[in-house]
Amino acid sequence: MFGPEAYLNNFVYFFKEDILMNKAELVVAIAEKTGTLKKKDAEMAVNAFIASVEEALVKGEKVQLIGFGTFEEKSKTGQKS
């Protein structure tokens, strides 16, 4: 079964100016951009963000980050549970 948490943990992508990166690349980019966070700390921050979004989605909530994107679970019509 693939719920929102499975999707977010395995496929975290950041789209901006035609840049596509996976979770590992995002962690490295955050560590490099901050100049103060080690890769391990950046990974903890990314994981905390993902966990927060997952928790909201599991509750049926929508997470909207103005200027970045919206995360919400969409139900598919005709899909059996």
Secondary structure, DSSP 8 states (H G I E B T S, - for coil): ---HHHHHHH-----BTTB---HHHHHHHHHHHHSSS-HHHHHHHHHHHHHHHHHHHHTT--EEETTTEEE-----TT---
